[in-house]
Amino acid sequence: MLDELRARYERDAPHAPFITSFTNIVFGDGSPTARLMFIGEAPGEQEDLSGVPFVGRAGQLLERMINAMGLQRKDVYIANVLKVRPPNNATPTIEESKASAPYLYEQIDIVAPEAIVTLGLPASRTILATEESMGRLRGLWSSFRAPSGLEVPVMPTYHPAYLLRAYTTENRAKVWSDLLKVVERLGLPLPKRSAGE
């Protein structure tokens, strides 16, 4: 079903009015039956070249975060709001996000995760249909209703790229606190170490 959705995305090309210069569509990666889904904002340079989300420096940090939760990358599903790289890694505009959002919502419906972690403000706002700041959103459970009516708990947290720019003990502790809430929600064994160590 994810393959069918990707094929429809490629036919529809909702990015075409906004983004015309890119190498690969970066649709999603991981288990199509994952209990946990991570959603970022848009592919970067490395993702554009490989066609796989979160493979650059931010992706390496995300993988460490996933491992610290006691999971492997192959256990989760990873996607972005935008499926192609915006020029100069620009933050997705509201118009770009709105054009691509229906495909992301269908991805969520197909995977049917038990929880979603939104990484950064653009992803959090797209999933939660809110204008709130990241400071107000992160660390608090919210809910996403998929097109089918499926409701999924959502934990917004900082994007790994932001963490790399502001790699403070305080920020790392905040993200780890957010991830621990997800671990508890999913009933996973409590990890013995913190993310980013």
N, C-alpha and C positions, 0 to 999 in steps of 0.2 A: 504493500500500500504506500509506503514511503517512496518507492521507486515511481509509482504512478503519479504521486503528488509532485515529485521532482520533474517528471516529464511534462506535467501540466504547467509547472512554473516556467520551465524552459520555453514552452510554446507561448505562454502569455507574456513573458518578459516584462513584468511590472516595473523593473528597474530602467527600462529603455528610455523613458522620457527624462530621466535624471542622470544615469550613469551609463556611458557607452564604452569607456576604455577600461577593460579588465581582462585578465587572463583566463580565470576559471570561475565557474559558479561554485560557491562554497555552501553546500546545502545543509549538511549535518553529518555527525559521526557518532558511532557508538552503538549500544544495544537498542534495537527497535522495541524491546519490551522492558526498558530500564525502569526501575522504581524511582530514580532520581534524574532530573533533567536540569542542565545548566544552560542559561540563555545570555549571550552577550549582545553587543550592538552591531558590529560589522567586521568583516574580514580585514586583516592587515596585509602587508606585503608578502610575508611568508605563506599566509593562508591563501592568498590570491595565486601564488605560484604553485602550491601543492594541491589546492582544491579541498583542503581539510581544515576545519575550524580549530583555532587555538593550538598552533604548532610553533609559534615564535616564542619570544621570551615570556610574554604574558601566559602563553599556553603551557610553558614548562612550569611556571609557578602554579597555574591552575591544576596541573597534574600532581604537583606536590601536595596541594590542598586536598585533592581527591584521595590521594594515598594516605594522608594523615587522618582522613575520615574512616580509614580501614577498607577503602574500595580501590578498584583499578579503573583506569580510563574506559576499558572495554565494558565495565559494568553499568556505566551511565550513558546518557545521550546528551550531546552538545550541539547547540545550534546558535545562530545569530538572528537578530531582527532582519538585517539586510543580508542578502545572499551573494552580493558582489561587493568588491572593495570600492568605497567612495574615493574620489580624487584626493590625494595627499592624506589619506586616512582621516578625512574630515568626520566630525560627529554627524550622524544621520540627521537630516532635517525632518520636521514633522511630516511633510509631504512624502518623503522617501519611506519613512517608517509606516505610514498609513497604507502605502501601495503594497508593501511587502507583508504587512501584519497578517492578512487573512491566510497566507501560506504557513506562517509560523503557528497560527492558531490551529490549523489543520494538523500540523506536525505534532502539536501537543495532544490533540485528539487521538491521533493514531498511536502514539507511544503510550498515552494514558499513564503518565508517571504518578506516583503517590505524593511527590513533592517537586517543586521547582525552585531553583536558586537563580534569581536574576542578578546579573553582574553589571553593576553600574546604573546610572540614571536613565539613559535612553531605553534600555531593556526594561527596567522597572516601570517606567512610565507607559511603555507600550503594552505591557502585560496587565498592568493594574489600572490603566485609563485614568491616570492622576497627574496633577501638576505639582505634587508635593516635592520637597527637596530630598536629596539622598539622606541627609541627616535625620529627617523625620521618618523616612521609610525603612532604613536598614535596622535589622535586629527585631522587627515586629512581623508576626505572621499576618499575611493578607490572603486573599483568595482570588483565583482566576476561574471564570466560567467559560469552558470551551464551547464551540458551536453546537456540539451534541447535547450540551447541558452538563457535561462532566465538570465537577468542581475540583480544583487542585489547590492545595495550600502553597503559598508563595513566600519565600524568604529572600528579600532584597539584601544584597551586600555590595561592598565595593568591588569594582572591576580589578582584576589582577594587574592591569596596566597602571591603574592609579596607585596600587600598592607598590609597584616598582618605582614609581616617581616619589612616593612618600612612604618609604619603607621604615616606618617608626614602630617602636614597641607598642605604642597605643593603637595604631591602625591595625597591626597584625593581631592584637588581642581582640579588637572589635570583630574582625572577620572570623577569627577562630570561635568566638562566642556565638556568632551567627551560624557557623557550620555545626557546632555542637548541638544547637537546637534542632537542626535537620537530622543529625545522627539519632537524637532522642526520639524525634517524631517517627522515624522509620524503624525504631526499635533495634538499631544496630549496636554491636558491642561498643562500649565507651572506649575511645582511643586513649593511648597512654602518652601521646605527645601532641604538640600543637602544630598547626599549619605553618609552613615556611621555615621550619627548623632544619 
